[in-house]
Amino acid sequence: MSRIALFLGTNLAVLMVLGFVMNLLEPWLISQGYNVNMVTTLVIAFVFGMGGSIISLLMSKSMALRSTGAKVIKEPRTQTERWIHETVRKQAEQAGIRMPEVAIYDAPEPNAFATGASKNNSLVAVSTGLLANMRPNEVEAVLAHEVSHVANGDMVTMSLLQGVLNTFVLLLSRVLGQIIDRVVFRSERGYGPGYFISVMVLQLVLGILASVIVMAFSRWREFRADAGGAALAGRQNMMAALARLKSAHGPAQLPESVEAFGIRGRVGSGLKRLLMSHPPLDERIEALARAGD
């Protein structure tokens, strides 16, 4: 639960900082004689809402490498490195994308992730624990799952979705804040103390709802990447890989910056599930089994 709170807190903190800057900017524009109408507010919200998501997307590879300590395989030196590199190359060619950078990071848990700014500027990384505890056909399926993420453009879509939702959170909180300030607090201009209080509360509430939407998409894209991995490496191999991941002990330990892009993530039930990036492995295996019927 603490990691859910950390994830949610990080996203809300970004929104609150962006919102605070907008709170300062809007009255200043008015004092300078600018007409801050709905269009202007939308433009400002779009710039601030999309800006952070785009910057995060552009920095995603370097952040992932730094946070996990992953080492890119530039010149394969071992048989394992050569096999991984060649497997990803073949899968990328089959998926119709440019060869991603391939990396290995030191971690005991079996996991892997993909990230990058575009389909043709991406990174696929696997843990040493995955290589040590999974059979070659299962590793191949995991790599296919990650290559499918890249081919589906999931990193870009996630960032754009987060940016659009941030924009609407910033915009709606201000529109509703002005209404509340005028109707409830009787402010003539709509920028009194009630406005700033209302905006901060609305950003918190709407930010939570935005996170729920983003995580729902994240869970859906895992099913789609599983299907893509099955198409590239075989459905039975993909199911075997997920079953092997299910047998792993302990929760996933990827850093927050890349956890949503790992093949194995934390799951929960009830309300906690709304903020989980991955569906349960049992459901993913069942979905693949149904697809083969």
C-alpha positions in Angstrom: 0.0 0.0 0.0 2.9 2.3 0.7 4.1 2.1 -2.9 0.6 2.9 -4.1 0.6 6.0 -1.9 4.1 6.9 -3.3 3.0 6.5 -6.9 -0.2 8.5 -6.3 1.7 11.1 -4.3 4.3 11.6 -7.0 1.7 12.2 -9.7 -0.4 14.5 -7.5 2.7 16.4 -6.4 3.6 17.1 -10.1 0.0 18.4 -10.6 0.1 20.5 -7.5 3.4 22.1 -8.5 2.0 22.8 -12.0 -1.2 24.1 -10.5 0.6 26.4 -8.1 2.6 27.9 -11.0 -0.7 28.4 -12.9 -2.3 30.0 -9.8 0.5 32.6 -9.8 0.5 33.1 -13.5 -3.2 33.8 -14.1 -3.6 36.7 -11.6 -0.4 38.2 -12.9 -1.7 38.1 -16.5 -4.9 39.8 -15.4 -2.9 42.5 -13.6 -1.0 43.1 -16.8 -4.2 43.7 -18.7 -4.4 40.3 -20.5 -7.8 38.7 -20.9 -7.6 35.3 -19.3 -10.6 33.6 -21.0 -11.3 30.0 -21.5 -9.1 29.6 -24.6 -6.1 31.2 -22.8 -6.7 29.0 -19.8 -6.9 25.9 -22.0 -3.6 26.8 -23.8 -1.8 27.4 -20.5 -3.2 24.1 -19.0 -2.1 22.3 -22.2 1.4 23.6 -22.0 1.8 22.8 -18.4 -0.1 19.5 -18.5 1.7 18.1 -21.6 5.1 19.6 -20.8 5.9 17.3 -17.9 4.7 14.2 -19.7 6.7 14.9 -22.9 9.9 15.7 -20.9 9.5 12.4 -19.0 9.0 10.5 -22.3 12.1 12.0 -23.8 14.2 11.2 -20.7 12.6 7.7 -20.2 15.5 5.6 -21.5 18.2 7.5 -19.6 16.1 7.5 -16.4 15.4 3.8 -16.7 19.1 3.0 -17.2 20.1 5.2 -14.3 17.5 3.9 -11.9 18.0 0.2 -12.5 21.8 0.3 -13.3 21.1 -1.6 -16.5 24.0 -2.0 -18.9 23.4 -1.8 -22.6 24.8 -4.6 -24.7 26.7 -2.7 -27.3 29.0 -5.6 -28.3 27.8 -9.0 -27.0 30.6 -10.7 -25.1 29.0 -13.9 -23.9 26.8 -16.5 -25.5 23.8 -15.3 -23.4 24.3 -11.7 -24.5 24.6 -12.8 -28.1 21.4 -14.9 -27.9 19.4 -12.1 -26.2 20.6 -9.6 -28.8 19.8 -11.8 -31.7 16.4 -12.8 -30.3 15.4 -9.1 -29.9 16.7 -8.3 -33.4 14.6 -11.0 -35.0 11.5 -10.1 -33.0 11.9 -6.4 -33.8 12.2 -7.2 -37.5 9.1 -9.4 -37.3 7.2 -6.6 -35.5 8.3 -4.0 -38.1 10.3 -1.7 -35.8 13.9 -0.6 -35.5 16.1 -2.8 -33.3 15.8 -1.5 -29.7 18.8 -1.2 -27.4 19.1 -4.3 -25.3 20.3 -4.2 -21.7 20.7 -6.4 -18.6 20.3 -5.2 -15.1 21.3 -6.9 -11.8 18.3 -7.9 -9.8 17.3 -11.2 -8.2 13.7 -11.0 -9.2 12.6 -12.2 -12.7 11.4 -9.1 -14.5 11.9 -7.1 -17.7 10.8 -3.8 -19.1 10.7 -1.7 -22.2 10.7 2.1 -22.5 11.8 4.8 -24.9 10.6 7.9 -26.7 9.3 6.1 -29.8 9.0 2.8 -31.5 12.3 3.4 -33.2 14.1 4.8 -30.2 13.5 2.2 -27.5 15.1 0.0 -24.8 14.4 -3.5 -23.8 16.0 -4.7 -20.5 15.9 -8.0 -18.6 17.0 -8.8 -15.1 19.7 -11.3 -14.2 17.1 -13.0 -12.0 15.0 -13.6 -15.1 17.8 -15.1 -17.1 18.8 -17.4 -14.1 15.3 -18.7 -13.3 13.6 -19.0 -16.7 14.0 -21.4 -19.6 15.1 -20.1 -23.0 11.7 -20.4 -24.5 10.2 -18.4 -21.6 12.8 -15.7 -21.8 12.1 -15.5 -25.5 8.4 -15.0 -24.7 9.2 -12.3 -22.2 11.4 -10.5 -24.8 8.5 -10.8 -27.3 6.2 -9.2 -24.7 8.5 -6.2 -24.3 9.0 -5.9 -28.1 5.2 -5.9 -28.5 5.0 -3.0 -26.0 7.4 -1.1 -28.2 5.6 -2.0 -31.4 2.3 -1.0 -29.9 3.7 2.4 -29.0 2.6 1.9 -25.4 5.2 4.3 -23.9 4.1 7.2 -26.1 0.4 6.4 -25.6 0.8 6.3 -21.8 2.7 9.6 -21.8 0.1 11.3 -24.1 -2.8 10.0 -22.0 -1.2 11.3 -18.8 -0.5 14.6 -20.5 -4.1 15.0 -21.8 -5.5 14.1 -18.3 -3.2 16.5 -16.6 -4.4 19.2 -19.0 -8.1 18.5 -18.1 -7.3 18.4 -14.4 -5.6 21.8 -14.6 -8.4 23.2 -16.8 -11.4 21.8 -15.0 -10.1 22.7 -11.5 -9.7 26.3 -12.6 -13.1 26.5 -14.3 -14.9 25.0 -11.3 -12.7 27.0 -8.9 -13.9 30.3 -10.5 -17.5 29.1 -10.3 -17.2 28.1 -6.6 -15.4 31.4 -5.8 -18.2 33.5 -7.3 -21.2 31.4 -6.2 -20.1 30.3 -2.8 -17.5 32.9 -1.7 -19.2 35.8 -3.6 -16.1 37.0 -5.2 -16.7 39.4 -8.1 -13.7 38.5 -10.2 -13.6 34.8 -9.4 -9.9 34.9 -8.2 -10.4 35.4 -4.5 -9.1 33.1 -1.7 -11.9 30.7 -2.3 -10.6 30.2 -5.8 -7.2 29.1 -4.7 -8.5 26.8 -2.0 -11.0 25.2 -4.4 -8.4 24.7 -7.1 -6.0 22.9 -4.8 -8.8 20.6 -3.5 -10.2 19.9 -7.0 -6.7 19.1 -8.4 -6.3 16.5 -5.6 -9.6 14.9 -6.3 -9.4 15.1 -10.1 -5.8 13.9 -10.0 -6.8 10.7 -8.3 -9.5 10.1 -10.9 -6.9 10.7 -13.6 -4.6 8.2 -12.1 -7.4 5.6 -12.0 -7.9 6.1 -15.8 -4.2 5.8 -16.6 -3.8 2.6 -14.5 -6.9 1.1 -16.3 -5.2 1.7 -19.6 -1.9 0.3 -18.2 -3.7 -3.0 -17.3 -5.3 -3.2 -20.7 -2.1 -2.8 -22.5 -0.6 -5.7 -20.6 -3.2 -8.0 -22.1 -2.4 -6.6 -25.5 1.4 -7.1 -25.1 0.8 -10.7 -23.9 -1.2 -11.3 -27.1 1.7 -9.7 -29.1 4.2 -11.8 -27.3 2.2 -14.9 -28.1 2.2 -14.0 -31.8 5.9 -13.5 -31.8 7.1 -16.4 -29.6 4.2 -18.8 -29.4 1.1 -18.8 -27.1 2.3 -21.8 -25.0 5.6 -20.1 -24.5 4.0 -16.9 -23.4 1.7 -18.7 -21.0 4.6 -20.7 -19.6 6.6 -17.5 -19.1 3.7 -15.9 -17.2 3.3 -19.0 -15.1 7.0 -18.9 -14.2 6.6 -15.2 -13.2 3.7 -16.2 -11.0 5.9 -18.6 -9.1 8.4 -15.9 -8.2 8.4 -15.0 -4.5 7.9 -11.5 -3.2 6.5 -8.4 -4.9 8.0 -6.7 -8.0 10.9 -4.4 -7.1 11.4 -2.2 -10.1 11.9 1.5 -9.4 8.8 3.7 -9.6 10.0 5.3 -12.8 9.8 2.1 -14.8 7.5 -0.2 -12.7 4.5 0.4 -15.0 6.6 -0.9 -17.9 7.7 -4.1 -16.3 6.3 -7.4 -17.3 5.6 -8.2 -13.7 4.1 -5.6 -11.4 2.3 -5.2 -8.1 -1.3 -6.2 -8.0 -4.1 -5.8 -5.5 -7.8 -6.3 -5.0 -10.8 -4.2 -4.3 -10.1 -0.4 -4.4 -6.4 -0.9 -4.4 -6.7 -2.6 -7.8 -7.9 0.7 -9.3 -4.3 2.1 -8.9 -2.4 -1.0 -10.0 -0.5 -1.0 -13.3 -0.8 -4.7 -13.9 -3.7 -7.2 -13.9 -3.1 -10.5 -11.9 -1.0 -13.0 -13.7 -3.8 -15.6 -13.4 -6.1 -13.3 -15.5 -3.4 -12.8 -18.1 -2.8 -16.5 -18.5 -6.6 -17.1 -18.7 -6.9 -14.5 -21.4 -4.3 -16.2 -23.5 -5.9 -19.6 -22.9 -9.3 -18.2 -24.1 -7.7 -16.7 -27.2 -6.5 -20.2 -28.2 -9.9 -21.8 -27.8 
